[in-house]
């Protein structure tokens, strides 16, 4: 009779122990899921392919609690063209005779992509052994990585940290990571290809510019000499006009080449950021534009309000403001004097919003976004105003290189309004 009360108490203790174990298992699972999400976010934000691959295998090793891990990239002929190990010391890596070529068990996963989980590598009939100097390994988990439905490579994990085999939960969580890795690798490859094409385009643009500008300079130089030589002679004005048109077209071609180079470099040029006195920069650009006006009654009316200092690359910012102010002056109806208003204000969150408004011909309906496309020219302006169609595309690239945005809208009362944001200067208390 004295033992009877112990039975319910023992059962209660067993239930409490089981509940505690389940809660611990649940907490462990939640921690692993949280770690998986962190890994997916980190991998997804990596655009460098080499770094992305290393992040993937490092995360897989951590998630499965494996001592060693490797990522094998499949090359031509079903061999491993890349083998990225983690978990091995420099001494261990140096001691290995050679990395796997894609034979034996690893070759099986290359030829027949599948998830493979083994308690002991040596027990599998396809096991090929290890290269000389390779550390001993028993437990194994292999998971394929697919990029756009095509197998890119495999994740290889060995030696579960607790000495036991890999479990179903390890398989599930590494498989989920492999799926996210496929997307990240695809993005990194696209980014790498895009950067390579940009670099090739930049080199090509430089070569073309050099090869084109030389003959244009020769044409322009001889045309100017011819105009000067014929100025005091009795040459029909029509003939002089032909030479002047040659000179004008030469200048336009030079401008097009310069715009192409600026357009290419505005995206790829290294940015050296400094605090820039926006008001002083704008004042210099306005003076440059006004200096070229010959008729007093055609001098543009330009108003500048408060312009907070910004942080950016001075040459690119000069190009940005020069393009916007130049456009505002140029696209004015015939017979009218250009009116331009340039104002700025801090947004309060580390940015400066700047507006360049004019009373010009405005932007045709439906083209407020298209005007930022390279070589786009509004139909109403193409036949009347000279240009390459790259000015606003360059402006957009410059603003985006600084992390800002740019947009166009109609100016109440007529004309256009360009609004863009730039980082505020580091020492400006107003931002």
C-alpha positions in Angstrom: 0.0 0.0 0.0 2.8 2.4 0.7 4.0 2.0 -2.9 0.7 3.0 -4.6 1.2 6.8 -4.3 4.5 6.5 -6.1 3.0 5.2 -9.3 1.1 8.4 -10.3 4.1 10.4 -9.2 6.5 8.3 -11.4 4.1 8.6 -14.3 3.9 12.4 -13.8 7.7 12.6 -13.7 7.9 10.6 -17.0 5.4 12.9 -18.6 7.2 16.0 -17.4 10.5 14.6 -18.7 9.0 13.8 -22.1 7.4 17.2 -22.3 10.7 18.9 -21.4 12.4 16.8 -24.1 9.8 17.7 -26.7 10.0 21.4 -25.8 13.8 21.3 -26.1 13.5 19.6 -29.5 10.9 22.2 -30.6 13.2 25.0 -29.5 16.1 23.4 -31.3 14.0 23.1 -34.5 12.9 26.7 -34.2 16.6 27.8 -33.8 17.6 25.8 -36.9 14.7 27.3 -38.9 15.8 30.7 -37.8 19.4 30.0 -38.7 18.2 28.7 -42.1 16.3 31.9 -42.8 19.3 33.9 -41.8 21.4 31.9 -44.2 18.9 32.2 -47.1 18.9 36.0 -46.6 22.7 36.2 -46.5 23.1 34.0 -49.5 20.4 35.8 -51.5 22.1 39.2 -51.0 25.5 37.9 -52.3 26.1 38.9 -55.9 29.7 37.7 -56.2 29.5 34.0 -57.4 32.7 32.8 -55.5 31.5 34.4 -52.3 28.0 33.0 -52.8 29.3 29.4 -53.2 31.4 29.7 -50.0 28.5 31.1 -48.1 26.3 28.2 -49.3 28.6 25.4 -48.1 29.5 27.2 -44.9 25.8 27.6 -44.1 25.0 23.9 -44.9 27.8 22.7 -42.7 26.5 24.8 -39.8 22.9 23.9 -40.3 23.6 20.1 -40.4 26.1 20.4 -37.5 28.7 18.7 -39.8 32.4 18.8 -39.1 33.3 18.9 -42.8 31.6 20.1 -45.9 32.3 20.7 -49.6 30.6 22.1 -52.6 31.4 20.4 -55.9 30.6 22.3 -59.1 30.0 20.0 -62.1 31.9 20.8 -65.3 32.0 19.4 -68.8 32.0 15.6 -69.1 30.5 15.1 -65.7 33.6 15.8 -63.8 34.0 18.2 -60.8 35.6 21.4 -62.1 35.5 23.1 -58.7 35.7 21.6 -55.2 35.3 24.1 -52.3 36.0 22.5 -48.9 35.2 23.9 -45.5 36.1 22.7 -42.0 39.6 21.5 -42.9 42.7 23.3 -41.6 45.3 24.7 -43.9 47.6 21.8 -42.9 44.9 19.2 -43.7 44.2 20.9 -47.1 47.9 20.9 -47.9 48.2 17.2 -47.0 45.6 16.1 -49.5 47.1 14.6 -52.6 44.4 15.9 -54.9 40.7 16.9 -54.7 38.0 14.6 -56.0 37.6 14.4 -59.8 34.0 13.1 -59.7 34.6 9.4 -59.3 33.3 6.8 -56.8 30.5 8.0 -54.6 30.8 11.6 -55.6 30.8 10.6 -59.2 27.5 8.6 -58.6 25.9 11.8 -57.4 27.1 13.7 -60.4 25.8 11.0 -62.9 22.6 10.4 -60.9 21.7 13.5 -58.9 19.9 12.4 -55.7 19.8 13.0 -52.0 22.0 10.4 -50.3 22.3 9.9 -46.5 24.7 7.3 -45.2 25.7 6.2 -41.7 29.1 5.0 -43.1 30.6 6.0 -46.4 32.6 2.7 -46.6 29.4 0.6 -46.7 28.2 2.0 -50.0 29.2 -0.1 -53.1 30.2 3.0 -55.0 32.6 4.2 -52.3 36.0 4.8 -53.9 38.0 5.6 -50.8 39.9 8.9 -50.1 42.9 10.5 -51.7 46.2 10.2 -49.8 46.3 12.5 -46.9 42.5 13.0 -46.7 41.1 12.9 -43.1 38.9 9.9 -42.3 35.1 10.4 -42.7 32.1 8.2 -41.9 28.7 9.7 -41.9 27.6 11.4 -45.1 24.9 13.6 -46.6 24.8 14.6 -50.2 22.3 17.1 -51.7 22.2 18.3 -55.3 21.9 22.1 -56.1 19.8 22.8 -59.1 19.9 26.1 -61.1 17.0 26.5 -63.4 16.2 22.8 -63.3 19.8 21.9 -64.3 22.1 20.3 -61.7 24.8 22.9 -60.9 26.7 20.8 -58.3 26.3 19.0 -55.0 26.6 19.8 -51.3 28.7 17.1 -49.5 28.6 17.0 -45.7 30.5 14.5 -43.5 31.1 13.7 -39.9 28.1 14.7 -37.8 29.5 16.6 -34.8 27.9 14.3 -32.2 29.4 11.2 -33.9 26.1 9.8 -35.1 24.5 9.7 -38.5 22.7 12.6 -40.2 19.0 12.6 -39.5 15.9 13.2 -41.7 15.7 16.7 -40.2 19.3 17.4 -41.4 18.3 16.2 -44.9 15.2 18.4 -45.0 16.9 21.6 -43.8 19.9 21.2 -46.2 17.6 20.4 -49.1 15.7 23.7 -48.3 19.0 25.5 -48.3 20.0 24.0 -51.6 16.8 25.2 -53.2 17.5 28.8 -52.0 21.2 28.4 -53.1 20.1 27.6 -56.7 18.2 30.9 -56.9 21.1 32.8 -55.4 23.7 31.2 -57.7 21.5 32.0 -60.7 21.4 35.6 -59.7 25.1 35.8 -59.0 25.8 34.3 -62.4 23.5 36.8 -64.1 25.1 39.6 -62.2 28.6 38.4 -63.2 27.6 38.1 -66.8 26.1 41.6 -66.7 29.3 43.1 -65.2 31.4 41.3 -67.8 29.3 42.7 -70.6 29.4 46.2 -69.0 33.2 46.0 -68.8 33.5 44.9 -72.4 31.1 47.7 -73.5 33.2 50.2 -71.6 36.4 49.0 -73.3 34.7 49.0 -76.7 33.3 52.5 -76.1 36.8 53.7 -75.3 38.3 52.2 -78.4 35.5 53.4 -80.6 35.7 56.9 -79.1 39.4 57.1 -79.7 39.2 55.8 -83.3 36.3 58.1 -84.1 37.4 61.3 -82.3 40.7 61.4 -84.1 39.3 61.7 -87.7 36.5 64.0 -86.4 39.2 66.3 -84.9 41.0 66.3 -88.3 37.8 67.1 -90.2 36.8 69.8 -87.7 40.3 71.4 -87.7 40.6 71.5 -91.5 37.0 72.8 -91.8 37.8 75.7 -89.5 40.9 76.5 -91.4 39.0 76.5 -94.7 36.3 78.9 -93.2 39.0 81.2 -91.9 40.9 81.2 -95.3 37.7 81.8 -97.3 36.3 84.5 -94.9 38.0 87.4 -96.7 37.5 86.0 -100.2 34.5 86.4 -102.6 33.0 83.0 -101.9 29.3 82.5 -102.1 27.6 82.3 -98.7 25.9 79.1 -99.8 29.4 77.4 -100.0 30.4 78.8 -96.7 27.2 77.5 -95.3 28.1 74.0 -96.5 31.4 74.2 -94.6 29.6 75.5 -91.5 27.2 72.6 -91.6 30.2 70.2 -91.8 31.6 71.9 -88.7 28.2 71.7 -86.9 27.8 68.0 -87.7 31.3 67.3 -86.5 30.6 69.0 -83.2 27.4 67.0 -82.8 29.3 63.7 -83.4 31.9 64.7 -80.9 29.1 65.4 -78.4 27.5 62.0 -79.1 30.8 60.2 -78.5 31.3 62.1 -75.2 27.8 61.3 -74.1 28.3 57.6 -74.9 31.5 57.5 -72.8 29.8 59.4 -69.9 26.8 57.0 -70.1 29.1 54.0 -69.9 31.3 55.3 -67.1 28.5 56.7 -65.0 27.5 53.2 -64.1 30.9 51.6 -63.5 33.3 54.4 -62.5 34.6 54.1 -59.0 33.0 56.6 -56.7 35.1 58.9 -54.5 32.6 60.6 -52.3 33.1 64.1 -50.8 30.9 66.7 -49.2 29.9 69.0 -52.0 28.8 72.7 -51.7 25.7 72.3 -54.0 25.0 76.1 -54.2 28.6 76.8 -55.3 28.6 74.0 -57.9 25.3 75.2 -59.3 26.5 78.8 -59.4 29.5 77.7 -61.5 27.4 75.8 -63.9 25.0 78.7 -64.4 27.8 81.1 -65.0 29.2 78.7 -67.7 25.8 78.6 -69.5 25.2 82.4 -69.2 28.7 83.1 -70.6 27.7 81.6 -73.9 24.6 83.9 -74.4 25.4 86.7 -76.9 22.1 88.6 -77.0 21.1 90.5 -73.8 17.4 89.9 -74.3 17.9 86.1 -74.5 19.7 85.7 -71.2 17.9 82.9 -69.2 16.2 83.9 -65.9 17.6 81.4 -63.4 16.5 81.5 -59.8 18.4 79.4 -57.1 16.9 78.9 -53.7 18.5 77.2 -50.7 20.6 74.3 -51.8 21.8 72.1 -48.9 25.3 70.5 -49.3 25.3 66.9 -50.5 27.7 64.0 -50.4 28.7 62.6 -53.7 31.3 62.3 -56.5 32.1 65.9 -57.7 32.6 65.1 -61.4 29.4 63.0 -61.7 27.4 65.6 -59.8 28.7 68.3 -62.1 27.6 66.2 -65.1 24.2 65.8 -63.4 23.5 69.4 -62.7 25.0 70.5 -66.1 22.6 68.2 -68.0 19.5 69.2 -66.1 20.2 73.0 -66.2 21.3 72.8 -69.8 18.0 70.9 -70.7 15.9 73.4 -68.8 17.5 76.3 -70.8 17.5 74.5 -74.2 13.9 73.2 -74.3 12.3 76.6 -74.3 9.8 77.6 -77.0 11.1 79.9 -79.8 10.9 83.6 -79.0 10.7 83.0 -75.2 13.3 83.5 -72.6 14.2 80.5 -70.5 13.0 80.5 -66.9 14.6 78.0 -64.5 14.1 77.5 -60.8 16.5 75.4 -58.8 15.6 74.6 -55.2 16.5 72.1 -52.5 15.5 70.9 -49.1 16.6 68.3 -46.6 14.2 65.4 -46.2 15.1 64.9 -42.5 16.3 61.3 -43.1 19.8 61.8 -44.4 18.8 62.9 -47.9 18.4 66.1 -49.9 15.6 66.6 -52.4 16.5 68.9 -55.3 14.0 70.3 -57.9 14.9 71.8 -61.3 11.8 73.4 -62.8 11.4 75.2 -66.0 8.8 77.0 -68.1 9.8 75.3 -71.3 7.9 73.1 -73.8 7.2 70.4 -71.2 7.0 66.6 -71.5 4.5 64.9 -73.8 1.8 62.9 -72.0 2.9 59.3 -71.3 6.6 60.0 -71.7 7.5 61.0 -68.1 9.3 57.7 -67.5 10.5 57.1 -71.1 12.6 60.2 -71.2 15.1 58.5 -68.9 15.6 55.7 -71.4 18.9 55.8 -73.4 18.6 57.5 -76.8 14.9 58.4 -76.2 13.9 61.7 -77.6 10.4 63.2 -77.3 8.7 63.3 -80.7 7.8 67.0 -80.4 11.4 68.0 -79.6 13.4 65.6 -81.9 13.0 67.7 -85.0 13.5 71.1 -83.4 16.2 70.7 -80.7 19.6 69.0 -81.1 20.6 66.3 -78.8 21.7 62.6 -78.4 18.9 61.3 -76.2 21.4 60.4 -73.5 21.3 63.4 -71.2 18.5 62.2 -68.8 19.7 58.6 -69.0 23.1 59.8 -67.7 21.3 61.8 -65.0 19.4 58.7 -63.9 22.6 56.6 -63.7 24.4 59.3 -61.7 21.5 59.6 -59.2 21.1 55.9 -58.8 24.9 55.4 -58.4 24.5 57.7 -55.3 21.5 55.6 -54.1 18.9 58.2 -54.9 15.9 58.4 -57.2 14.9 60.8 -60.0 11.5 61.5 -61.5 9.9 63.9 -63.9 6.5 65.6 -63.8 4.6 68.6 -65.2 5.3 72.0 -63.8 2.1 73.8 -62.8 1.7 76.6 -65.3 3.7 74.9 -68.0 7.1 73.3 -68.4 8.7 70.4 -66.7 9.9 69.6 -63.2 12.7 67.2 -62.5 13.0 66.0 -58.8 15.9 63.9 -57.5 17.5 62.9 -54.2 21.1 62.8 -53.1 22.8 61.8 -49.8 23.1 64.8 -47.4 26.6 66.0 -46.5 27.9 64.3 -43.4 28.3 67.5 -41.4 25.0 69.2 -42.4 22.9 69.5 -39.1 19.7 70.2 -41.0 19.5 66.6 -42.2 
